Amino acid sequence: MISGKPPTGSRNSRNPCSAQRAPARTPSCIRIPPGRDTLRRLAEAVDAAVLDRLICAWLTTLLEVRTGVGLALDGKTVRNTRPGTGVDVQLFSAMRHDTAVVIAQVQVPADTTEVTQIAALLDPVDITGMTITADAAHPSHDTATYLLKRDAGYAFTVKGNRPGLLTAITDRLPAAVPALAAATHTEHRNGHRVTRTIWTAPADGVDFPGAVQVFRIRRDTYAPDGQRVSKHLLHGITSLTCTATEIAAHVRSHWGIENKIHWIRDVLLGEDHHHAYLGTVAHAMAALRNLALALIRLAGHTRIKQLMERHHANKMLIPTLLNAAIR
């Protein structure tokens, strides 16, 4: 007689809903990256100051040692990052002119400004033979004396916040006429013609440590029809004995820290829209963004947006990028 029950031990005798399935095993050759929440907790827990110092020290080892290379100093406010103090996080950075790589960065204490953080920023960096460039917030006796003791030069722009120094500079410069200019440079950019003219003079008698020359730079921008659309004038002081063309190049390269670092972190990497207000997350994430930009530039890339889009679509390209950066 044939029974209607399936034989004991047959596949149909078990309820598939109650059966315990063996856990899926990931092949040993596959690595699964940590999730977003894990990375956030890590950024909250890490000592951002130490992380930043280690990253910058490692990046410095990848760069060629060059005498006279420029080092741009500038501060940046990271929006939406008030960690209970009512003040957004302030970061103070140093970027090499030649590579656009940040080699030092510190967080500015909430009760002070970046002007007081020169030593904190530059003490870990070998600045011997470098030319330090900074905006009009920094030309002070203390800063100039510190740089000279570290065997570094400087090229500072000076504005109305230092009226005595500005007057001493303008009194020594020749009239701002083309016939008395030390050098002129013209370039075409986005259909416009940009002309930069520099006048220089000895800094004899100027009460400023190590001052050798004073300068005036005028930038005129002309539309395609030849009409001038803007004129920008700035003055400065430097310890350099180099030519006027080299001084102008240092001043122009200084603004790379705004265009090549701060702007990209804000616009392409969304730094100001990342509400990183817990602990030292804002500082830690800024350090990692600087690292990413440095590796991209060291790999020889300049079209940052296009490269990021391409690597986001195909993450298998990232190892090649890293290998090219640290070769």
C-alpha positions in Angstrom: 0.0 0.0 0.0 1.2 3.4 -0.9 1.0 5.9 1.9 0.0 9.5 1.3 2.7 10.7 3.7 6.1 11.5 2.4 8.9 9.3 3.7 10.5 10.5 6.9 13.5 12.7 6.2 12.4 13.7 2.8 12.8 17.4 1.7 9.0 18.0 1.7 8.7 16.8 5.3 10.3 20.0 6.7 8.5 23.4 6.8 10.7 25.7 4.8 9.4 28.7 6.8 10.7 27.2 10.1 14.0 25.9 8.7 17.2 27.7 9.9 19.2 28.9 6.9 22.9 28.9 7.0 24.4 32.5 7.2 25.7 33.8 3.9 29.4 33.7 3.8 31.3 36.5 2.2 34.3 35.4 0.1 37.5 36.2 1.8 38.7 38.3 -1.2 35.9 40.8 -0.8 36.2 43.7 1.6 33.1 45.6 2.6 33.7 49.2 3.5 32.3 50.6 6.8 28.9 52.3 6.6 28.2 56.0 6.9 27.2 55.8 10.6 30.4 54.0 11.5 32.5 56.7 9.7 30.5 59.4 11.5 31.2 57.8 14.9 34.9 57.5 14.1 35.1 61.2 13.1 33.4 62.1 16.4 35.8 60.0 18.4 39.2 60.8 16.8 41.5 63.5 18.0 41.2 65.9 15.1 44.3 67.9 15.9 46.5 64.8 16.0 44.8 63.4 12.8 45.5 66.7 11.0 49.1 66.9 12.2 49.8 63.3 11.1 48.1 63.8 7.7 50.1 67.0 7.0 53.4 65.4 8.1 52.8 62.5 5.8 51.9 64.7 2.9 55.1 66.7 3.5 57.2 63.6 2.9 55.6 63.2 -0.5 56.6 66.7 -1.6 59.9 67.8 -3.1 62.0 70.0 -0.9 62.5 73.3 -2.7 64.2 76.5 -1.5 62.2 79.7 -1.9 58.8 77.9 -2.5 55.9 80.0 -1.3 53.6 79.0 1.6 50.2 80.7 1.8 48.6 81.2 5.2 44.8 81.8 5.5 41.9 81.2 7.8 38.5 79.7 7.0 35.3 79.7 8.9 33.4 76.4 8.7 29.7 77.3 8.8 27.0 75.4 10.8 29.6 74.0 13.2 28.9 75.8 16.6 30.0 73.2 19.2 28.1 74.8 22.1 30.3 78.0 22.0 28.1 80.1 19.7 31.0 80.5 17.4 31.6 78.6 14.2 34.8 76.6 13.9 37.7 78.5 12.6 40.6 76.7 10.8 43.9 78.2 9.9 45.9 76.5 7.1 49.2 76.7 5.2 49.3 75.7 1.6 52.3 75.3 -0.7 52.1 77.5 -3.7 53.7 75.0 -6.1 51.5 72.0 -5.4 48.4 73.5 -3.8 48.8 70.9 -0.9 47.9 71.9 2.6 50.9 70.9 4.9 49.6 72.4 8.1 46.3 73.2 9.7 45.1 74.1 13.2 41.8 75.0 14.8 41.7 78.5 16.1 40.5 78.7 19.8 37.1 80.4 20.0 38.4 83.2 22.2 41.1 84.5 19.7 41.9 84.9 16.0 44.2 83.3 13.5 46.7 86.1 13.9 47.7 84.6 17.3 48.2 81.1 15.9 51.2 81.6 13.6 53.5 79.6 15.9 51.0 76.9 16.5 50.5 76.5 12.8 54.2 76.6 11.6 56.1 75.1 14.5 55.7 71.6 13.2 56.8 72.6 9.7 60.3 73.1 8.3 59.9 76.6 6.7 63.6 77.2 6.2 64.1 79.1 2.9 60.4 79.4 2.3 58.5 82.6 1.5 55.5 83.0 3.7 52.6 84.9 2.1 49.6 86.2 4.1 46.8 88.8 3.8 46.5 92.1 5.5 45.6 90.6 8.8 49.1 89.3 9.4 51.8 92.0 8.9 52.9 92.5 12.4 56.3 92.9 14.1 55.7 89.6 16.1 54.9 87.6 13.0 57.8 89.0 10.9 60.3 88.4 13.8 59.1 84.8 14.2 59.5 84.1 10.5 63.0 85.6 10.4 64.1 83.6 13.4 62.9 80.5 11.5 65.0 81.5 8.4 61.9 82.2 6.3 61.1 85.2 4.2 57.7 86.9 3.9 55.6 88.9 1.5 52.6 90.6 3.2 49.8 92.7 1.7 49.1 95.8 3.8 45.8 97.7 4.1 44.1 100.3 6.2 44.1 98.2 9.4 47.8 99.2 9.6 47.6 102.9 8.7 51.1 103.8 9.9 52.8 101.0 7.9 50.6 101.7 4.9 51.6 105.3 4.9 55.3 104.4 5.2 54.9 102.1 2.1 53.1 104.6 -0.1 55.5 107.4 0.8 58.4 105.4 -0.6 56.8 104.2 -3.8 56.9 106.0 -7.1 53.8 107.3 -8.9 51.6 104.7 -10.2 52.3 105.4 -13.9 53.3 102.8 -16.5 56.6 104.6 -17.2 57.8 104.0 -13.6 56.6 100.4 -13.3 59.0 97.6 -12.5 57.2 94.9 -14.4 53.9 94.3 -16.3 52.2 91.1 -17.1 49.2 90.6 -19.3 47.0 87.5 -19.7 43.7 86.6 -21.4 41.2 84.8 -19.3 37.6 83.9 -20.2 37.6 86.5 -23.0 38.9 89.2 -20.7 42.3 90.8 -20.7 44.0 91.1 -17.3 47.0 93.3 -16.8 49.0 93.3 -13.6 51.5 96.1 -13.0 54.0 96.3 -10.1 56.0 99.2 -8.7 58.7 98.6 -6.1 61.0 100.6 -3.9 63.6 100.0 -1.1 62.1 99.8 2.3 64.8 102.0 3.8 63.6 103.6 7.0 60.4 101.5 7.4 60.0 100.3 10.9 59.3 96.7 10.2 61.6 93.7 11.0 63.6 92.5 8.0 61.8 94.7 5.4 63.8 95.0 2.2 61.3 96.2 -0.4 57.8 97.7 -0.5 55.5 97.3 -3.5 52.3 98.3 -5.2 50.4 96.0 -7.5 47.5 97.2 -9.8 45.3 94.7 -11.6 43.2 96.1 -14.5 40.6 93.9 -16.1 39.3 94.7 -19.6 36.2 93.4 -21.4 36.5 91.9 -24.9 35.5 95.4 -26.3 38.5 97.0 -24.6 36.5 98.7 -21.8 38.0 98.5 -18.4 35.6 96.7 -16.0 37.6 96.7 -12.8 40.7 98.0 -11.1 42.2 96.6 -8.0 45.1 98.2 -6.1 47.1 96.7 -3.2 50.3 97.5 -1.3 52.7 95.3 0.5 56.0 94.7 2.2 58.6 91.9 1.8 61.9 90.7 3.1 62.8 89.3 -0.3 65.6 90.7 -2.4 64.2 89.1 -5.6 62.9 90.8 -8.7 59.5 92.6 -9.0 58.3 89.8 -11.2 59.0 87.2 -8.5 57.3 89.3 -5.9 54.2 89.7 -8.0 54.2 85.9 -8.6 54.3 85.2 -4.9 51.4 87.6 -4.2 49.3 86.1 -7.0 50.0 82.5 -6.0 48.9 83.3 -2.4 45.3 83.4 -3.5 45.5 79.8 -4.6 44.6 78.8 -1.0 41.2 80.5 -1.6 40.6 79.2 -5.1 42.2 75.7 -5.0 41.4 74.7 -1.4 38.7 76.7 0.4 36.4 77.2 -2.6 36.6 73.5 -3.6 35.9 72.3 0.0 32.9 74.6 0.1 31.4 74.1 -3.4 32.5 70.7 -4.5 32.7 68.9 -1.2 29.9 70.8 0.6 31.8 71.7 3.7 29.6 74.6 4.7 26.5 72.5 4.2 27.8 69.6 6.4 26.3 70.3 9.8 29.3 68.7 11.6 28.6 70.3 15.0 29.5 67.4 17.4 32.9 67.3 19.0 35.7 67.9 16.6 34.0 66.5 13.6 34.3 69.7 11.6 38.1 69.8 12.0 38.5 66.1 11.3 36.4 66.2 8.1 38.3 69.3 6.9 41.6 67.4 7.4 40.2 64.5 5.4 39.0 66.8 2.6 42.5 68.4 2.5 44.0 64.9 2.2 41.6 63.9 -0.6 42.5 67.1 -2.6 46.2 66.6 -2.0 46.1 63.1 -3.3 44.2 64.2 -6.4 46.7 67.0 -7.1 49.7 64.8 -6.4 48.4 62.3 -8.9 48.6 65.1 -11.5 44.9 66.0 -11.9 43.6 69.6 -12.0 40.0 69.0 -13.2 38.7 68.2 -9.7 35.0 68.1 -10.4 35.2 65.8 -13.4 37.6 63.5 -11.7 35.3 63.2 -8.6 32.3 62.4 -10.8 34.2 59.8 -12.7 35.5 58.1 -9.5 32.1 58.3 -7.8 30.6 56.3 -10.7 33.5 53.8 -10.8 35.2 53.4 -7.4 37.5 50.8 -8.9 39.5 53.7 -10.3 40.4 54.9 -6.8 43.4 52.5 -6.2 45.0 53.7 -9.4 44.6 57.3 -8.3 46.2 56.5 -4.9 49.1 54.7 -6.5 49.7 57.7 -8.8 49.7 60.1 -5.9 52.2 58.3 -3.7 54.6 57.0 -6.4 
